[in-house]
Structure formats: C-alpha cells, structure tokens
Amino acid sequence: MTDVVLPCRNEAPALPALLARMPVGYRPIVVDNGSTDGSAAVARAHGAEVITVAEPGYGAAVHAGVLAADPDDGVVCVMDADGSFDPARLPALAGPVRAGDAELATGRRRPAARGVWPLHARAGNAILARRLRRTTGLPVHDIGPIRAVRRDDLVALDLRDRRFGYPLELLIAAGRAGWRVTEIDVEYLPRAAGTRSKVTGSVLGTARAIRDMSRVLAR
C-alpha cells in the first residue's frame, strides 16, 4: 500500500471526489492544517486517515504526513488536496522511484484549461525553476506540489522549511545529494468549487510563496 500525503486547509468541497478517485493500492493521509470548514470530518467520512498538525505551513503538513506514512512500502506520494491533480497519475510518478530509475519523481504542471494557472503564478514558478536548474543542474521546470519519493530517503534529507519553501528545499537537497530526479507531465485541473489555492489563488499568496522559496535559495 502506497501512502499519499494530502496537506489540507479548508478543502472540504474537493475531498469527496478526490478521495473517490484514489487508485487501488494508494492510501490517502489527509493532514489537516488548521481547517475551519470540516475538512477533517469529510476526509474521515470518505475513508481517509486524518492527522492534525497545529504548526501552520505547507512544509509542516507535508513533513507530518511523511512521518505518519507506513515505512514498509517504501514509496510515499504527496499531492495537493484541492482537486487540481488527478490521483490516477500517481502510479506514473511512483513507478520510476519504485523501479529504482529515480530517487524523486515530480510533476510538471500542464494546465487543462485557460485560467487554471494564473500568469503571475506561472511566471514566478518559471523564474525559480530557471534559477534551480542553474544552481543544481536538475532538469526540472516546475516547483510542483505533486511528487513521489522513497519515504526513508526523504526523511534522511532532514528538510527544515515548514512553509512554502519546502518543495524548493527538497529539490535543492536532492541535487546536492546527487539524486536522479525525473519530471513527468501532469494535468493541472480546475479546483473544486469553493476552494482556492493558497499560492496561485492570489497575487499575495504567490508573493508569499516566492518569498519563502527565495529565502531557501539564499541559504
């Protein structure tokens, strides 16, 4: 059973359809990070394991979910809980890691419709990805929120960022560790009605993410 960590803050409208589409053999772990809309109850009602993390931040939620994942399977996946990714793509990400062809597989977002990925967010992502390629040599074009990795390898990296800088810190640490990183195209879908991305949903959210990631790059 492959665990799927779903960092979650106020994603109740998205969870039923998202959890219903989980592939066979993939177990969702919803990490509730301060939701006020009943997300935890919705997740439990639809069969997900739920853990609660008081410390705010994307990185804090992902880290707690990874620690809660079953170490026996070896591979753990991470994806947003807002319905913007199809869980059916998870085996394509986990496959290269499980086969030993890569230590980390990340998703490269391909918008499925106009307006799914606002220009301000896409531009900020492209700038950070270009800087990352220059500094690490990793062939990545997206600091994306969907990935697969071996749980114990990820824990051993000892990542410290608990906010939006976490995905970038992971890629930088992977590059320094000499990991083979593969990037796989994934559809980037419209979010469920009633949900809004904490990053791309506003210019302010994107600015905060870029700020957190820039601090990671400056270390």
Secondary structure as a PSIPRED ss2 file (coil, helix, strand):
# PSIPRED VFORMAT (PSIPRED V4.0)

   1 M C   1.000  0.000  0.000
   2 T E   0.000  0.000  1.000
   3 D E   0.000  0.000  1.000
   4 V E   0.000  0.000  1.000
   5 V E   0.000  0.000  1.000
   6 L E   0.000  0.000  1.000
   7 P E   0.000  0.000  1.000
   8 C E   0.000  0.000  1.000
   9 R C   1.000  0.000  0.000
  10 N C   1.000  0.000  0.000
  11 E C   1.000  0.000  0.000
  12 A C   1.000  0.000  0.000
  13 P C   1.000  0.000  0.000
  14 A C   1.000  0.000  0.000
  15 L H   0.000  1.000  0.000
  16 P H   0.000  1.000  0.000
  17 A H   0.000  1.000  0.000
  18 L H   0.000  1.000  0.000
  19 L H   0.000  1.000  0.000
  20 A H   0.000  1.000  0.000
  21 R C   1.000  0.000  0.000
  22 M C   1.000  0.000  0.000
  23 P C   1.000  0.000  0.000
  24 V C   1.000  0.000  0.000
  25 G C   1.000  0.000  0.000
  26 Y E   0.000  0.000  1.000
  27 R E   0.000  0.000  1.000
  28 P E   0.000  0.000  1.000
  29 I E   0.000  0.000  1.000
  30 V E   0.000  0.000  1.000
  31 V E   0.000  0.000  1.000
  32 D E   0.000  0.000  1.000
  33 N C   1.000  0.000  0.000
  34 G C   1.000  0.000  0.000
  35 S C   1.000  0.000  0.000
  36 T C   1.000  0.000  0.000
  37 D C   1.000  0.000  0.000
  38 G C   1.000  0.000  0.000
  39 S H   0.000  1.000  0.000
  40 A H   0.000  1.000  0.000
  41 A H   0.000  1.000  0.000
  42 V H   0.000  1.000  0.000
  43 A H   0.000  1.000  0.000
  44 R H   0.000  1.000  0.000
  45 A H   0.000  1.000  0.000
  46 H C   1.000  0.000  0.000
  47 G C   1.000  0.000  0.000
  48 A C   1.000  0.000  0.000
  49 E E   0.000  0.000  1.000
  50 V E   0.000  0.000  1.000
  51 I E   0.000  0.000  1.000
  52 T E   0.000  0.000  1.000
  53 V C   1.000  0.000  0.000
  54 A C   1.000  0.000  0.000
  55 E C   1.000  0.000  0.000
  56 P C   1.000  0.000  0.000
  57 G C   1.000  0.000  0.000
  58 Y H   0.000  1.000  0.000
  59 G H   0.000  1.000  0.000
  60 A H   0.000  1.000  0.000
  61 A H   0.000  1.000  0.000
  62 V H   0.000  1.000  0.000
  63 H H   0.000  1.000  0.000
  64 A H   0.000  1.000  0.000
  65 G H   0.000  1.000  0.000
  66 V H   0.000  1.000  0.000
  67 L H   0.000  1.000  0.000
  68 A H   0.000  1.000  0.000
  69 A C   1.000  0.000  0.000
  70 D C   1.000  0.000  0.000
  71 P C   1.000  0.000  0.000
  72 D C   1.000  0.000  0.000
  73 D C   1.000  0.000  0.000
  74 G C   1.000  0.000  0.000
  75 V E   0.000  0.000  1.000
  76 V E   0.000  0.000  1.000
  77 C E   0.000  0.000  1.000
  78 V E   0.000  0.000  1.000
  79 M C   1.000  0.000  0.000
  80 D C   1.000  0.000  0.000
  81 A C   1.000  0.000  0.000
  82 D C   1.000  0.000  0.000
  83 G C   1.000  0.000  0.000
  84 S C   1.000  0.000  0.000
  85 F C   1.000  0.000  0.000
  86 D C   1.000  0.000  0.000
  87 P H   0.000  1.000  0.000
  88 A H   0.000  1.000  0.000
  89 R H   0.000  1.000  0.000
  90 L H   0.000  1.000  0.000
  91 P H   0.000  1.000  0.000
  92 A H   0.000  1.000  0.000
  93 L H   0.000  1.000  0.000
  94 A H   0.000  1.000  0.000
  95 G H   0.000  1.000  0.000
  96 P H   0.000  1.000  0.000
  97 V H   0.000  1.000  0.000
  98 R H   0.000  1.000  0.000
  99 A C   1.000  0.000  0.000
 100 G C   1.000  0.000  0.000
 101 D C   1.000  0.000  0.000
 102 A C   1.000  0.000  0.000
 103 E C   1.000  0.000  0.000
 104 L E   0.000  0.000  1.000
 105 A E   0.000  0.000  1.000
 106 T E   0.000  0.000  1.000
 107 G E   0.000  0.000  1.000
 108 R E   0.000  0.000  1.000
 109 R E   0.000  0.000  1.000
 110 R E   0.000  0.000  1.000
 111 P E   0.000  0.000  1.000
 112 A C   1.000  0.000  0.000
 113 A C   1.000  0.000  0.000
 114 R C   1.000  0.000  0.000
 115 G C   1.000  0.000  0.000
 116 V C   1.000  0.000  0.000
 117 W C   1.000  0.000  0.000
 118 P C   1.000  0.000  0.000
 119 L H   0.000  1.000  0.000
 120 H H   0.000  1.000  0.000
 121 A H   0.000  1.000  0.000
 122 R H   0.000  1.000  0.000
 123 A H   0.000  1.000  0.000
 124 G H   0.000  1.000  0.000
 125 N H   0.000  1.000  0.000
 126 A H   0.000  1.000  0.000
 127 I H   0.000  1.000  0.000
 128 L H   0.000  1.000  0.000
 129 A H   0.000  1.000  0.000
 130 R H   0.000  1.000  0.000
 131 R H   0.000  1.000  0.000
 132 L H   0.000  1.000  0.000
 133 R H   0.000  1.000  0.000
 134 R H   0.000  1.000  0.000
 135 T H   0.000  1.000  0.000
 136 T H   0.000  1.000  0.000
 137 G C   1.000  0.000  0.000
 138 L C   1.000  0.000  0.000
 139 P C   1.000  0.000  0.000
 140 V C   1.000  0.000  0.000
 141 H C   1.000  0.000  0.000
 142 D C   1.000  0.000  0.000
 143 I C   1.000  0.000  0.000
 144 G C   1.000  0.000  0.000
 145 P C   1.000  0.000  0.000
 146 I C   1.000  0.000  0.000
 147 R E   0.000  0.000  1.000
 148 A E   0.000  0.000  1.000
 149 V E   0.000  0.000  1.000
 150 R E   0.000  0.000  1.000
 151 R H   0.000  1.000  0.000
 152 D H   0.000  1.000  0.000
 153 D H   0.000  1.000  0.000
 154 L H   0.000  1.000  0.000
 155 V H   0.000  1.000  0.000
 156 A H   0.000  1.000  0.000
 157 L C   1.000  0.000  0.000
 158 D C   1.000  0.000  0.000
 159 L C   1.000  0.000  0.000
 160 R C   1.000  0.000  0.000
 161 D C   1.000  0.000  0.000
 162 R C   1.000  0.000  0.000
 163 R C   1.000  0.000  0.000
 164 F C   1.000  0.000  0.000
 165 G C   1.000  0.000  0.000
 166 Y H   0.000  1.000  0.000
 167 P H   0.000  1.000  0.000
 168 L H   0.000  1.000  0.000
 169 E H   0.000  1.000  0.000
 170 L H   0.000  1.000  0.000
 171 L H   0.000  1.000  0.000
 172 I H   0.000  1.000  0.000
 173 A H   0.000  1.000  0.000
 174 A H   0.000  1.000  0.000
 175 G H   0.000  1.000  0.000
 176 R H   0.000  1.000  0.000
 177 A C   1.000  0.000  0.000
 178 G C   1.000  0.000  0.000
 179 W C   1.000  0.000  0.000
 180 R C   1.000  0.000  0.000
 181 V E   0.000  0.000  1.000
 182 T E   0.000  0.000  1.000
 183 E E   0.000  0.000  1.000
 184 I E   0.000  0.000  1.000
 185 D E   0.000  0.000  1.000
 186 V E   0.000  0.000  1.000
 187 E E   0.000  0.000  1.000
 188 Y E   0.000  0.000  1.000
 189 L C   1.000  0.000  0.000
 190 P C   1.000  0.000  0.000
 191 R C   1.000  0.000  0.000
 192 A C   1.000  0.000  0.000
 193 A C   1.000  0.000  0.000
 194 G C   1.000  0.000  0.000
 195 T C   1.000  0.000  0.000
 196 R C   1.000  0.000  0.000
 197 S C   1.000  0.000  0.000
 198 K C   1.000  0.000  0.000
 199 V C   1.000  0.000  0.000
 200 T C   1.000  0.000  0.000
 201 G C   1.000  0.000  0.000
 202 S C   1.000  0.000  0.000
 203 V H   0.000  1.000  0.000
 204 L H   0.000  1.000  0.000
 205 G H   0.000  1.000  0.000
 206 T H   0.000  1.000  0.000
 207 A H   0.000  1.000  0.000
 208 R H   0.000  1.000  0.000
 209 A H   0.000  1.000  0.000
 210 I H   0.000  1.000  0.000
 211 R H   0.000  1.000  0.000
 212 D H   0.000  1.000  0.000
 213 M H   0.000  1.000  0.000
 214 S H   0.000  1.000  0.000
 215 R H   0.000  1.000  0.000
 216 V H   0.000  1.000  0.000
 217 L H   0.000  1.000  0.000
 218 A C   1.000  0.000  0.000
 219 R C   1.000  0.000  0.000
